[in-house]
Amino acid sequence: MKPLRKLYSQSPIPSTQSLIPDIWMEWRRQKLPLYIFLAMCFNLVVAPVVYAATGEDFSRTQAWALGLLGLVTLSLSIYLFFVMFIPEKF
């Protein structure tokens, strides 16, 4: 049998020192997860406003969904506005 130290050093799990730069480089290439995270964080501000504005007619889940739907609609309309008026960028 191999000593425990050799088994541990040959582990397929990368060390933290090599994992952090890999995550950093992947984050720099893929922006969609970051945008989704920021939208969800922004929805933490929007959902209580929607919940308060409806006079508690909606549940918290419905207010969360309505706030997220509003954010998606707004971002899609901004994207389509730029696609229509500056098509050479896309």
Sequence and secondary structure as in RCSB ss.txt:
>XXXX:A:sequence
MKPLRKLYSQSPIPSTQSLIPDIWMEWRRQKLPLYIFLAMCFNLVVAPVVYAATGEDFSRTQAWALGLLGLVTLS
LSIYLFFVMFIPEKF
>XXXX:A:secstr
   HHHHHHT SS  HHHHHHHHHHHHHH  HHHHHHHHHHHHHHHHHHHHHHTTT S HHHHHHHHHHHHHHHH
HHHHHHHHHH GGG 
